[in-house]
Amino acid sequence: MRCFYSQDLELALPAGHPFPMEKFRVSKDMLLEGGILRPDEIVEVKPAGGHLLQRVHEVDYIRKIESGLLDRKEQLLLGLPATPQLFKRCAVEVEATRLACDAAISEGIGVCLAGGTHHAFRGHGEGYCVFNDVAIAIRDIQSRHPNIRIMVVDTDAHQGNGTAALLKDDPRVFTYSIHVGRNYPTKKAESSLDVETTRYVEGEMYLKQLFTSLADALDKFAPDLVIWVSGADNHRNDRFGQMFLSLKDIQRRDEVLLGAFVRNRIPVAVLYGGGYNREAQFTAKLHRNTVATAKKLAAQYRGL
């Protein structure tokens, strides 16, 4: 199973910044040290080319990011400082997602050890999301496979508003998002299917909503590829997720979803999504567990 990563994913942030930028490196190290992944299964990637970014984003917005010319309001909306390194970091993330999707199509499962920047819109970023890696990857795939049916499954605790807006009205794409209804973003976009949970939903109720609604969506749409924004912010100790799932609940989510994709021979690209756990390195642990489940099931996919 190939996983895509770059050391450039870790961007220096001001002290006390709430985004756990180190989670990408830490989760990668956990996967290697635990023997879950071999070094040769982690592919170092370079930044995506500007032509790929322009398939989704406005040229002026891309140039603003590249030159670090976001004004204070734009930086506050984005939640990240506009530095020269920001463009490279986020272009690398786009490429890692794009390659994970290609690996999924050819091998059954591909993993981006980052990704899921679902709050980025055509002309602006928000919620720590600069470029919408999911939408860019989809437009790239469609340029080579115009009739492919792609489903975005977003189980991050927050709605993928940017992804929903960018992919709306494309009959080849189905956007599914299960999230807390009264949580960020305040203004929701319209996904193909939005499943709203109550604040601090517990595991049993959440999993019932997820499994029932997603099974129906998969049956009706019948995708050729799933791009899964997994999310680690569903955990009860997350600062921003406002869900109340346990470690076992999230493990159950991962096993059932990935198991369903594998049994039905649906290629799946796994992306991280958000996570802001109060306990240091716990977000990285949750991401590591998701990748470990994917690795276990990748062998089953090949054997079917």
Number of C-alpha atoms within 10 A of each C-alpha: 22 21 27 23 26 22 13 20 23 16 17 13 15 9 6 7 11 15 16 19 14 16 25 23 18 18 23 24 15 17 21 16 12 12 11 18 20 13 13 10 13 20 16 14 17 18 17 20 12 13 10 18 24 15 16 22 23 14 15 12 19 20 14 15 22 18 15 17 15 19 11 11 9 16 18 15 14 20 18 22 19 20 17 13 18 22 21 19 19 24 24 27 29 32 26 31 31 28 21 30 30 21 21 23 19 11 16 24 31 31 31 27 28 28 32 31 29 31 24 27 23 22 14 23 25 21 19 19 22 29 32 27 29 27 29 24 25 24 18 19 18 15 10 9 11 11 11 15 18 23 24 27 24 25 24 25 29 30 30 31 21 27 28 27 20 21 22 16 12 10 11 16 21 24 24 25 27 24 28 23 18 15 17 17 16 11 10 18 17 19 24 19 16 20 17 18 20 15 15 16 18 18 22 11 12 22 18 11 15 20 15 10 16 19 12 11 19 19 9 9 15 16 20 16 24 26 26 24 25 26 25 27 27 35 29 20 19 22 16 20 26 24 24 19 23 15 17 11 18 22 15 14 20 19 16 14 17 24 19 15 20 22 12 13 15 21 26 31 27 29 29 25 24 30 26 23 24 14 10 11 15 20 27 25 19 24 27 25 21 23 27 18 16 24 19 15 21 22 14 14 19 12 7 9
